[in-house]
Amino acid sequence: MKKILSMCLGTFMILGASAAQADFYAGVGYGVGFNGGSAYLDGKRGSYQESSVYGLEGGYILPLPLFDVRGEVEYVRSRPDVKQQHARRLDLMMGNISAVIPFVPLVDPYVGLGVGYGRYDHKNTSAWQSQIGVEYNFLTAPFVIGGEYRYLKLTDSCGKHDNKSKYHSNMLMLKVKYLF
């Protein structure tokens, strides 16, 4: 019995060590944005509708003794339509940094912040976001799946026709990452 337990523990440690040594990753995400703020077009005020959110990311994990630090570059796209007005498109390049806190084996919660720059409704804008999520690491495959909540805010006025337009979004995303 001790021999079987030690073999299982040894296999677990070898598989865990190989997955833990992965430094670079690439991933995709899909979710929904619950958009808010005020949209003005031709003097008329509108409200934003929920929209799909897509993301592509690549990054590096720096292991530290108590937690891991992750730096990534992310592309985010959404189409936050305004009720009874025209469709708008949001394209952002974000730089994110997060702290991954490994509480239990295979499950890693994290918190992070990001800043970025992009285009919204044919106008350049800057943005910031905060993130909180949890990821599940597979022992036998170099994949990670996770769920994330983020709050995204554009810092500039973002209306094509009126400078009073403001935009922010509460996003829920599912993510898949490949570690290499």
MDTraj code that builds the backbone (N, CA, C; nanometers):
import mdtraj as md
import numpy as np

residues = "MET LYS LYS ILE LEU SER MET CYS LEU GLY THR PHE MET ILE LEU GLY ALA SER ALA ALA GLN ALA ASP PHE TYR ALA GLY VAL GLY TYR GLY VAL GLY PHE ASN GLY GLY SER ALA TYR LEU ASP GLY LYS ARG GLY SER TYR GLN GLU SER SER VAL TYR GLY LEU GLU GLY GLY TYR ILE LEU PRO LEU PRO LEU PHE ASP VAL ARG GLY GLU VAL GLU TYR VAL ARG SER ARG PRO ASP VAL LYS GLN GLN HIS ALA ARG ARG LEU ASP LEU MET MET GLY ASN ILE SER ALA VAL ILE PRO PHE VAL PRO LEU VAL ASP PRO TYR VAL GLY LEU GLY VAL GLY TYR GLY ARG TYR ASP HIS LYS ASN THR SER ALA TRP GLN SER GLN ILE GLY VAL GLU TYR ASN PHE LEU THR ALA PRO PHE VAL ILE GLY GLY GLU TYR ARG TYR LEU LYS LEU THR ASP SER CYS GLY LYS HIS ASP ASN LYS SER LYS TYR HIS SER ASN MET LEU MET LEU LYS VAL LYS TYR LEU PHE".split()
xyz = np.array([
    [0.0820, -0.1190, 0.0000],
    [0.0000, 0.0000, 0.0000],
    [0.0868, 0.1259, 0.0000],
    [0.1932, 0.1275, 0.0822],
    [0.2826, 0.2429, 0.0852],
    [0.3508, 0.2626, -0.0484],
    [0.3835, 0.1513, -0.1140],
    [0.4502, 0.1601, -0.2438],
    [0.3568, 0.2235, -0.3484],
    [0.2310, 0.1844, -0.3472],
    [0.1338, 0.2401, -0.4415],
    [0.1136, 0.3886, -0.4136],
    [0.0987, 0.4258, -0.2862],
    [0.0823, 0.5674, -0.2517],
    [0.2038, 0.6494, -0.2920],
    [0.3236, 0.5978, -0.2693],
    [0.4432, 0.6725, -0.3076],
    [0.4549, 0.6836, -0.4590],
    [0.4141, 0.5811, -0.5340],
    [0.4155, 0.5893, -0.6811],
    [0.3152, 0.6931, -0.7295],
    [0.1955, 0.6945, -0.6699],
    [0.0946, 0.7938, -0.7087],
    [0.1419, 0.9353, -0.6760],
    [0.1996, 0.9523, -0.5576],
    [0.2509, 1.0836, -0.5189],
    [0.3652, 1.1261, -0.6101],
    [0.4551, 1.0351, -0.6443],
    [0.5655, 1.0662, -0.7349],
    [0.5152, 1.1054, -0.8731],
    [0.4166, 1.0316, -0.9260],
    [0.3579, 1.0658, -1.0568],
    [0.2921, 1.2021, -1.0511],
    [0.2165, 1.2289, -0.9445],
    [0.1510, 1.3581, -0.9272],
    [0.2534, 1.4706, -0.9256],
    [0.3635, 1.4517, -0.8541],
    [0.4662, 1.5558, -0.8449],
    [0.5352, 1.5784, -0.9792],
    [0.5622, 1.4715, -1.0538],
    [0.6272, 1.4862, -1.1848],
    [0.5358, 1.5594, -1.2816],
    [0.4083, 1.5179, -1.2880],
    [0.3139, 1.5847, -1.3779],
    [0.2913, 1.7286, -1.3347],
    [0.2808, 1.7509, -1.2052],
    [0.2614, 1.8871, -1.1552],
    [0.3813, 1.9748, -1.1830],
    [0.5007, 1.9210, -1.1688],
    [0.6224, 1.9997, -1.1939],
    [0.6342, 2.0347, -1.3411],
    [0.5971, 1.9434, -1.4302],
    [0.6078, 1.9746, -1.5727],
    [0.5081, 2.0824, -1.6119],
    [0.3880, 2.0797, -1.5532],
    [0.2904, 2.1840, -1.5836],
    [0.3311, 2.3165, -1.5191],
    [0.3927, 2.3122, -1.4019],
    [0.4297, 2.4346, -1.3322],
    [0.5474, 2.5049, -1.3987],
    [0.6263, 2.4354, -1.4806],
    [0.7411, 2.4969, -1.5437],
    [0.7053, 2.5748, -1.6696],
    [0.5812, 2.5674, -1.7128],
    [0.5403, 2.6411, -1.8313],
    [0.5460, 2.7908, -1.8017],
    [0.6161, 2.8654, -1.8854],
    [0.6332, 3.0077, -1.8616],
    [0.5482, 3.0944, -1.9541],
    [0.5366, 3.0564, -2.0802],
    [0.4616, 3.1343, -2.1774],
    [0.3263, 3.0696, -2.2016],
    [0.2284, 3.1520, -2.2417],
    [0.0960, 3.0987, -2.2735],
    [0.0287, 3.1854, -2.3792],
    [-0.0687, 3.1261, -2.4446],
    [-0.1554, 3.1959, -2.5392],
    [-0.2971, 3.1505, -2.5105],
    [-0.3930, 3.2411, -2.5246],
    [-0.5295, 3.2042, -2.4907],
    [-0.6340, 3.2815, -2.5678],
    [-0.7567, 3.2322, -2.5543],
    [-0.8739, 3.2956, -2.6137],
    [-0.9804, 3.3076, -2.5057],
    [-1.0695, 3.4031, -2.5229],
    [-1.1788, 3.4213, -2.4283],
    [-1.3053, 3.4638, -2.5003],
    [-1.4180, 3.4281, -2.4414],
    [-1.5485, 3.4677, -2.4945],
    [-1.6403, 3.4960, -2.3767],
    [-1.7217, 3.5992, -2.3891],
    [-1.8119, 3.6308, -2.2802],
    [-1.9170, 3.7319, -2.3192],
    [-1.9757, 3.7910, -2.2172],
    [-2.0802, 3.8904, -2.2371],
    [-2.0437, 4.0155, -2.1574],
    [-2.0724, 4.1306, -2.2175],
    [-2.0494, 4.2585, -2.1515],
    [-2.1816, 4.3237, -2.1169],
    [-2.1992, 4.3558, -1.9898],
    [-2.3169, 4.4291, -1.9443],
    [-2.2760, 4.5751, -1.9427],
    [-2.3118, 4.6447, -2.0504],
    [-2.2576, 4.7773, -2.0782],
    [-2.3395, 4.8866, -2.0122],
    [-2.2701, 4.9903, -1.9688],
    [-2.3351, 5.1042, -1.9062],
    [-2.2711, 5.2334, -1.9489],
    [-2.3225, 5.3395, -1.8957],
    [-2.2741, 5.4711, -1.9327],
    [-2.3826, 5.5463, -2.0067],
    [-2.3436, 5.6539, -2.0698],
    [-2.4391, 5.7345, -2.1443],
    [-2.3871, 5.7536, -2.2859],
    [-2.4743, 5.7323, -2.3819],
    [-2.4377, 5.7479, -2.5226],
    [-2.5208, 5.8606, -2.5830],
    [-2.4523, 5.9552, -2.6413],
    [-2.5206, 6.0670, -2.7053],
    [-2.4894, 6.0648, -2.8536],
    [-2.5910, 6.0782, -2.9366],
    [-2.5745, 6.0850, -3.0805],
    [-2.6746, 6.1859, -3.1337],
    [-2.6247, 6.2873, -3.2000],
    [-2.7086, 6.3945, -3.2541],
    [-2.7967, 6.4564, -3.1459],
    [-2.7409, 6.4742, -3.0251],
    [-2.8141, 6.5372, -2.9158],
    [-2.9107, 6.4459, -2.8425],
    [-2.9262, 6.3216, -2.8874],
    [-3.0190, 6.2281, -2.8231],
    [-2.9401, 6.1344, -2.7325],
    [-2.9925, 6.1123, -2.6122],
    [-2.9270, 6.0229, -2.5168],
    [-2.9812, 5.8819, -2.5355],
    [-2.8900, 5.7858, -2.5369],
    [-2.9284, 5.6459, -2.5481],
    [-2.8581, 5.5642, -2.4415],
    [-2.8962, 5.4380, -2.4318],
    [-2.8300, 5.3486, -2.3368],
    [-2.7732, 5.2291, -2.4130],
    [-2.6694, 5.1713, -2.3585],
    [-2.6007, 5.0613, -2.4236],
    [-2.6726, 4.9293, -2.3978],
    [-2.6641, 4.8399, -2.4957],
    [-2.7182, 4.7055, -2.4822],
    [-2.6057, 4.6096, -2.4471],
    [-2.6417, 4.4918, -2.3940],
    [-2.5424, 4.3881, -2.3679],
    [-2.4781, 4.3471, -2.5005],
    [-2.3539, 4.3013, -2.4922],
    [-2.2839, 4.2635, -2.6147],
    [-2.1907, 4.1462, -2.5886],
    [-2.1553, 4.0783, -2.6960],
    [-2.0557, 3.9720, -2.6874],
    [-1.9171, 4.0346, -2.6761],
    [-1.8266, 3.9647, -2.6065],
    [-1.6895, 4.0104, -2.5889],
    [-1.5976, 3.8973, -2.6321],
    [-1.4976, 3.9299, -2.7135],
    [-1.3989, 3.8332, -2.7587],
    [-1.2613, 3.8812, -2.7150],
    [-1.1720, 3.7874, -2.6874],
    [-1.0379, 3.8269, -2.6487],
    [-0.9321, 3.7272, -2.6935],
    [-0.8148, 3.7779, -2.7264],
    [-0.6961, 3.6977, -2.7554],
    [-0.5854, 3.7499, -2.6640],
    [-0.5064, 3.6590, -2.6076],
    [-0.4034, 3.7027, -2.5150],
    [-0.2797, 3.6166, -2.5249],
    [-0.1697, 3.6745, -2.4874],
    [-0.0432, 3.6037, -2.4774],
    [0.0336, 3.6632, -2.3614],
    [0.1051, 3.5773, -2.2882],
    [0.1731, 3.6304, -2.1717],
    [0.2809, 3.5403, -2.1180],
    [0.3337, 3.5827, -2.0052],
    [0.4438, 3.5151, -1.9381],
    [0.4116, 3.5049, -1.7893],
    [0.4419, 3.3900, -1.7289],
    [0.4193, 3.3680, -1.5869],
    [0.5547, 3.3673, -1.5161],
    [0.5702, 3.4539, -1.4178],
    [0.6924, 3.4607, -1.3381],
    [0.6628, 3.4009, -1.2002],
    [0.7128, 3.2797, -1.1721],
    [0.6849, 3.2186, -1.0417],
    [0.7656, 3.2848, -0.9301],
    [0.6981, 3.3188, -0.8221],
    [0.7598, 3.3733, -0.7017],
    [0.7264, 3.2803, -0.5851],
    [0.7916, 3.2949, -0.4706],
    [0.7685, 3.2006, -0.3601],
    [0.6235, 3.1932, -0.3110],
    [0.5544, 3.3048, -0.2916],
    [0.4188, 3.3012, -0.2368],
    [0.3091, 3.3082, -0.3421],
    [0.3380, 3.3677, -0.4552],
    [0.2400, 3.3794, -0.5622],
    [0.3142, 3.3963, -0.6940],
    [0.2414, 3.3837, -0.8023],
    [0.2991, 3.4029, -0.9352],
    [0.2526, 3.5374, -0.9901],
    [0.3402, 3.6034, -1.0630],
    [0.3046, 3.7278, -1.1307],
    [0.2925, 3.6972, -1.2792],
    [0.1853, 3.7453, -1.3371],
    [0.1596, 3.7193, -1.4782],
    [0.1478, 3.8517, -1.5523],
    [0.2221, 3.8652, -1.6606],
    [0.2117, 3.9813, -1.7479],
    [0.1621, 3.9367, -1.8831],
    [0.0677, 4.0115, -1.9401],
    [0.0116, 3.9687, -2.0681],
    [-0.0286, 4.0878, -2.1532],
    [-0.0350, 4.0613, -2.2818],
    [-0.0889, 4.1553, -2.3793],
    [-0.2170, 4.0922, -2.4309],
    [-0.3222, 4.1742, -2.4382],
    [-0.4537, 4.1203, -2.4731],
    [-0.5228, 4.2097, -2.5750],
    [-0.5883, 4.1459, -2.6704],
    [-0.6730, 4.2166, -2.7665],
    [-0.8178, 4.1879, -2.7292],
    [-0.8992, 4.2921, -2.7146],
    [-1.0397, 4.2783, -2.6770],
    [-1.1258, 4.3426, -2.7846],
    [-1.2337, 4.2720, -2.8242],
    [-1.3288, 4.3280, -2.9213],
    [-1.4707, 4.3081, -2.8699],
    [-1.5518, 4.4128, -2.8870],
    [-1.6921, 4.4079, -2.8492],
    [-1.7702, 4.5010, -2.9413],
    [-1.9018, 4.4813, -2.9472],
    [-1.9895, 4.5697, -3.0244],
    [-2.1013, 4.6197, -2.9335],
    [-2.0705, 4.7186, -2.8490],
    [-2.1728, 4.7694, -2.7575],
    [-2.2730, 4.8594, -2.8296],
    [-2.3795, 4.7996, -2.8815],
    [-2.4812, 4.8744, -2.9547],
    [-2.5565, 4.9682, -2.8611],
    [-2.6001, 5.0772, -2.9183],
    [-2.6811, 5.1734, -2.8450],
    [-2.8250, 5.1550, -2.8906],
    [-2.9169, 5.1451, -2.7940],
    [-3.0578, 5.1237, -2.8271],
    [-3.1079, 5.2338, -2.9193],
    [-3.1743, 5.1944, -3.0254],
    [-3.2367, 5.2829, -3.1239],
    [-3.1373, 5.3769, -3.1909],
    [-3.0117, 5.3347, -3.1991],
    [-2.9122, 5.4113, -3.2712],
    [-2.8277, 5.3130, -3.3511],
    [-2.7097, 5.3493, -3.3899],
    [-2.6276, 5.2631, -3.4745],
    [-2.5344, 5.1749, -3.3915],
    [-2.4854, 5.0696, -3.4536],
    [-2.3913, 4.9781, -3.3883],
    [-2.2543, 5.0439, -3.3776],
    [-2.1864, 5.0192, -3.2681],
    [-2.0530, 5.0728, -3.2447],
    [-1.9577, 4.9562, -3.2260],
    [-1.8303, 4.9802, -3.2459],
    [-1.7312, 4.8736, -3.2278],
    [-1.6204, 4.9222, -3.1363],
    [-1.5802, 4.8344, -3.0448],
    [-1.4738, 4.8630, -2.9504],
    [-1.3608, 4.7647, -2.9762],
    [-1.2413, 4.8162, -3.0057],
    [-1.1203, 4.7359, -3.0238],
    [-1.0135, 4.7939, -2.9319],
    [-0.9601, 4.7093, -2.8419],
    [-0.8606, 4.7549, -2.7455],
    [-0.7400, 4.6626, -2.7427],
    [-0.6227, 4.7197, -2.7217],
    [-0.5013, 4.6452, -2.6875],
    [-0.4719, 4.6797, -2.5424],
    [-0.4720, 4.5768, -2.4573],
    [-0.4536, 4.5975, -2.3140],
    [-0.3238, 4.5325, -2.2675],
    [-0.2573, 4.5960, -2.1740],
    [-0.1449, 4.5367, -2.1035],
    [-0.1911, 4.5069, -1.9620],
    [-0.1899, 4.3797, -1.9224],
    [-0.2417, 4.3386, -1.7921],
    [-0.1305, 4.2809, -1.7057],
    [-0.1424, 4.3022, -1.5756],
    [-0.0547, 4.2366, -1.4793],
    [-0.1449, 4.1800, -1.3700],
    [-0.1177, 4.0582, -1.3295],
    [-0.2017, 3.9955, -1.2282],
    [-0.1183, 3.9113, -1.1340],
    [-0.1730, 3.8900, -1.0154],
    [-0.1128, 3.8045, -0.9136],
    [-0.1978, 3.6786, -0.9039],
    [-0.1342, 3.5644, -0.9234],
    [-0.2011, 3.4348, -0.9163],
    [-0.1681, 3.3741, -0.7805],
    [-0.2709, 3.3426, -0.7033],
    [-0.2520, 3.2925, -0.5677],
    [-0.2931, 3.1456, -0.5631],
    [-0.1973, 3.0522, -0.5611],
    [-0.2319, 2.9099, -0.5618],
    [-0.2741, 2.8614, -0.4225],
    [-0.4060, 2.8618, -0.3948],
    [-0.4580, 2.8154, -0.2657],
    [-0.4618, 2.6637, -0.2559],
    [-0.5164, 2.6016, -0.3571],
    [-0.5287, 2.4559, -0.3589],
    [-0.4669, 2.4047, -0.4879],
    [-0.4223, 2.2792, -0.4913],
    [-0.3639, 2.2264, -0.6148],
    [-0.4626, 2.2333, -0.7312],
    [-0.4133, 2.2691, -0.8469],
    [-0.4849, 2.2739, -0.9737],
    [-0.5786, 2.3928, -0.9905],
    [-0.6179, 2.4628, -0.8837],
    [-0.7093, 2.5764, -0.8937],
    [-0.6342, 2.7019, -0.8506],
    [-0.6308, 2.8022, -0.9387],
    [-0.5559, 2.9248, -0.9124],
    [-0.6457, 3.0476, -0.9246],
    [-0.6840, 3.1101, -0.8127],
    [-0.7534, 3.2390, -0.8219],
    [-0.6526, 3.3497, -0.8517],
    [-0.6999, 3.4572, -0.9129],
    [-0.6105, 3.5685, -0.9452],
    [-0.6859, 3.7006, -0.9429],
    [-0.6096, 3.8078, -0.9247],
    [-0.6590, 3.9445, -0.9351],
    [-0.5620, 4.0207, -1.0240],
    [-0.6144, 4.1177, -1.0986],
    [-0.5264, 4.1895, -1.1893],
    [-0.5784, 4.3264, -1.2274],
    [-0.4894, 4.4032, -1.2886],
    [-0.5194, 4.5362, -1.3407],
    [-0.4634, 4.5476, -1.4812],
    [-0.5256, 4.6313, -1.5625],
    [-0.4758, 4.6507, -1.6973],
    [-0.5014, 4.7915, -1.7469],
    [-0.4172, 4.8353, -1.8380],
    [-0.4350, 4.9628, -1.9066],
    [-0.4188, 4.9371, -2.0550],
    [-0.4821, 5.0212, -2.1352],
    [-0.4721, 4.9988, -2.2781],
    [-0.5160, 5.1176, -2.3600],
    [-0.5142, 5.0933, -2.4896],
    [-0.5444, 5.1965, -2.5873],
    [-0.6158, 5.1310, -2.7038],
    [-0.7096, 5.2026, -2.7640],
    [-0.7799, 5.1438, -2.8772],
    [-0.8715, 5.2422, -2.9467],
    [-0.9714, 5.1850, -3.0164],
    [-1.0682, 5.2654, -3.0915],
    [-1.2088, 5.2275, -3.0490],
    [-1.2891, 5.3303, -3.0295],
    [-1.4310, 5.3104, -3.0007],
    [-1.5097, 5.4067, -3.0873],
    [-1.5983, 5.3535, -3.1671],
    [-1.6830, 5.4358, -3.2537],
    [-1.5991, 5.5327, -3.3379],
    [-1.4935, 5.4823, -3.3980],
    [-1.4042, 5.5563, -3.4879],
    [-1.3260, 5.6680, -3.4176],
    [-1.3083, 5.6561, -3.2878],
    [-1.2329, 5.7565, -3.2130],
    [-1.1321, 5.6853, -3.1239],
    [-1.0088, 5.7387, -3.1155],
    [-0.9072, 5.6817, -3.0272],
    [-0.9456, 5.7050, -2.8818],
    [-0.9166, 5.6074, -2.7994],
    [-0.9499, 5.6168, -2.6574],
    [-0.8515, 5.5352, -2.5751],
    [-0.8384, 5.5678, -2.4488],
    [-0.7606, 5.4856, -2.3565],
    [-0.8576, 5.4208, -2.2586],
    [-0.8095, 5.3142, -2.1916],
    [-0.8981, 5.2378, -2.1039],
    [-0.8183, 5.1794, -1.9882],
    [-0.8893, 5.1402, -1.8836],
    [-0.8311, 5.0634, -1.7742],
    [-0.9323, 4.9571, -1.7347],
    [-0.8823, 4.8518, -1.6712],
    [-0.9711, 4.7454, -1.6277],
    [-0.9156, 4.6784, -1.5021],
    [-1.0066, 4.6223, -1.4242],
    [-0.9689, 4.5386, -1.3103],
    [-1.0276, 4.4001, -1.3366],
    [-0.9584, 4.2972, -1.2892],
    [-0.9974, 4.1593, -1.3174],
    [-0.9921, 4.0768, -1.1899],
    [-1.0811, 3.9787, -1.1826],
    [-1.0756, 3.8770, -1.0781],
    [-1.1263, 3.7478, -1.1419],
    [-1.0567, 3.6393, -1.1160],
    [-1.0966, 3.5146, -1.1804],
    [-1.0389, 3.3931, -1.1117],
    [-1.0703, 3.2784, -1.1679],
    [-1.0189, 3.1514, -1.1185],
    [-0.9886, 3.0633, -1.2396],
    [-0.8793, 2.9881, -1.2301],
    [-0.8379, 2.8994, -1.3399],
    [-0.8170, 2.7582, -1.2873],
    [-0.8420, 2.6610, -1.3731],
    [-0.8205, 2.5207, -1.3415],
    [-0.7115, 2.4673, -1.4330],
    [-0.6058, 2.4101, -1.3748],
    [-0.4942, 2.3547, -1.4505],
    [-0.5107, 2.2040, -1.4645],
    [-0.4961, 2.1525, -1.5850],
    [-0.4995, 2.0089, -1.6086],
    [-0.3619, 1.9493, -1.5799],
    [-0.3584, 1.8338, -1.5165],
    [-0.2300, 1.7685, -1.4886],
    [-0.1688, 1.7051, -1.6122],
    [-0.2511, 1.6466, -1.6974],
    [-0.1992, 1.5685, -1.8093],
    [-0.1921, 1.6455, -1.9397],
    [-0.2414, 1.7662, -1.9439],
    [-0.2392, 1.8443, -2.0679],
    [-0.1963, 1.9870, -2.0357],
    [-0.1323, 2.0542, -2.1308],
    [-0.0856, 2.1910, -2.1048],
    [-0.1946, 2.2962, -2.1286],
    [-0.3154, 2.2680, -2.0806],
    [-0.4273, 2.3605, -2.0980],
    [-0.4763, 2.4104, -1.9630],
    [-0.5330, 2.5308, -1.9645],
    [-0.5933, 2.5919, -1.8474],
    [-0.7288, 2.6450, -1.8913],
    [-0.8334, 2.6193, -1.8115],
    [-0.9641, 2.6803, -1.8373],
    [-0.9982, 2.7676, -1.7174],
    [-1.0768, 2.8712, -1.7414],
    [-1.1094, 2.9590, -1.6310],
    [-1.2279, 3.0485, -1.6583],
    [-1.2709, 3.1133, -1.5529],
    [-1.3774, 3.2124, -1.5596],
    [-1.3269, 3.3425, -1.5012],
    [-1.3764, 3.4541, -1.5550],
    [-1.3242, 3.5840, -1.5135],
    [-1.4345, 3.6885, -1.5125],
    [-1.4285, 3.7764, -1.4137],
    [-1.5091, 3.8988, -1.4110],
    [-1.4123, 4.0153, -1.4295],
    [-1.4534, 4.1119, -1.5093],
    [-1.3714, 4.2321, -1.5240],
    [-1.4609, 4.3552, -1.5360],
    [-1.4070, 4.4651, -1.4871],
    [-1.4716, 4.5945, -1.5020],
    [-1.3831, 4.6764, -1.5947],
    [-1.4386, 4.7199, -1.7068],
    [-1.3651, 4.7953, -1.8081],
    [-1.4229, 4.9356, -1.8162],
    [-1.3368, 5.0351, -1.8189],
    [-1.3812, 5.1745, -1.8298],
    [-1.2958, 5.2467, -1.9315],
    [-1.3619, 5.3160, -2.0235],
    [-1.2912, 5.4034, -2.1166],
    [-1.2706, 5.5364, -2.0471],
    [-1.1506, 5.5908, -2.0566],
    [-1.1184, 5.7126, -1.9821],
    [-1.1485, 5.8397, -2.0597],
    [-1.1584, 5.8298, -2.1902],
    [-1.1868, 5.9473, -2.2722],
    [-1.3346, 5.9500, -2.3076],
    [-1.3822, 6.0677, -2.3494],
    [-1.5174, 6.0711, -2.4043],
    [-1.5150, 5.9868, -2.5315],
    [-1.6216, 5.9150, -2.5546],
    [-1.6146, 5.8143, -2.6597],
    [-1.7251, 5.8276, -2.7620],
    [-1.7862, 5.9438, -2.7717],
    [-1.8919, 5.9594, -2.8704],
    [-1.8381, 6.0114, -3.0016],
    [-1.8894, 5.9584, -3.1103],
    [-1.8466, 6.0042, -3.2418],
    [-1.8951, 6.1469, -3.2679],
    [-2.0137, 6.1765, -3.2152],
    [-2.0729, 6.3068, -3.2449],
    [-2.0877, 6.3973, -3.1235],
    [-2.0695, 6.3434, -3.0027],
    [-2.0934, 6.4231, -2.8834],
    [-1.9926, 6.3845, -2.7759],
    [-1.9236, 6.4820, -2.7176],
    [-1.8200, 6.4541, -2.6181],
    [-1.8749, 6.4142, -2.4819],
    [-2.0072, 6.4151, -2.4618],
    [-2.0645, 6.3760, -2.3333],
    [-2.0783, 6.2239, -2.3202],
    [-2.0561, 6.1490, -2.4259],
    [-2.0721, 6.0040, -2.4208],
    [-1.9653, 5.9405, -2.3325],
    [-2.0059, 5.8493, -2.2463],
    [-1.9168, 5.7748, -2.1572],
    [-1.9520, 5.6267, -2.1685],
    [-1.8525, 5.5407, -2.1462],
    [-1.8763, 5.3967, -2.1590],
    [-1.7996, 5.3199, -2.0510],
    [-1.8666, 5.2207, -1.9920],
    [-1.8032, 5.1246, -1.9022],
    [-1.8780, 4.9926, -1.9169],
    [-1.8130, 4.8836, -1.8746],
    [-1.8740, 4.7522, -1.8932],
    [-1.8336, 4.6570, -1.7807],
    [-1.9286, 4.5777, -1.7353],
    [-1.9047, 4.4652, -1.6453],
    [-1.9067, 4.3406, -1.7327],
    [-1.7950, 4.2698, -1.7403],
    [-1.7823, 4.1568, -1.8328],
    [-1.7635, 4.0261, -1.7572],
    [-1.8278, 3.9215, -1.8068],
    [-1.8073, 3.7844, -1.7602],
    [-1.7518, 3.7058, -1.8771],
    [-1.6379, 3.6380, -1.8555],
    [-1.5716, 3.5676, -1.9661],
    [-1.5309, 3.4264, -1.9263],
    [-1.5358, 3.3363, -2.0236],
    [-1.4764, 3.2026, -2.0123],
    [-1.3496, 3.2051, -2.0953],
    [-1.2416, 3.1442, -2.0425],
    [-1.1133, 3.1503, -2.1093],
    [-1.0495, 3.0115, -2.1193],
    [-0.9723, 2.9926, -2.2256],
    [-0.8918, 2.8718, -2.2437],
    [-0.7503, 2.9184, -2.2797],
    [-0.6501, 2.8608, -2.2116],
    [-0.5109, 2.8965, -2.2378],
    [-0.4306, 2.7713, -2.2687],
    [-0.3317, 2.7898, -2.3535],
    [-0.2360, 2.6826, -2.3850],
    [-0.1011, 2.7240, -2.3293],
    [-0.0412, 2.6384, -2.2478],
    [0.0883, 2.6660, -2.1865],
    [0.2000, 2.6010, -2.2685],
    [0.3053, 2.6776, -2.2971],
    [0.4194, 2.6187, -2.3690],
    [0.5495, 2.6727, -2.3165],
])
top = md.Topology()
chain = top.add_chain()
for i, resn in enumerate(residues, 1):
    res = top.add_residue(resn, chain, resSeq=i)
    for name in ("N", "CA", "C"):
        top.add_atom(name, md.element.get_by_symbol(name[0]), res)
traj = md.Trajectory(xyz[None], top)
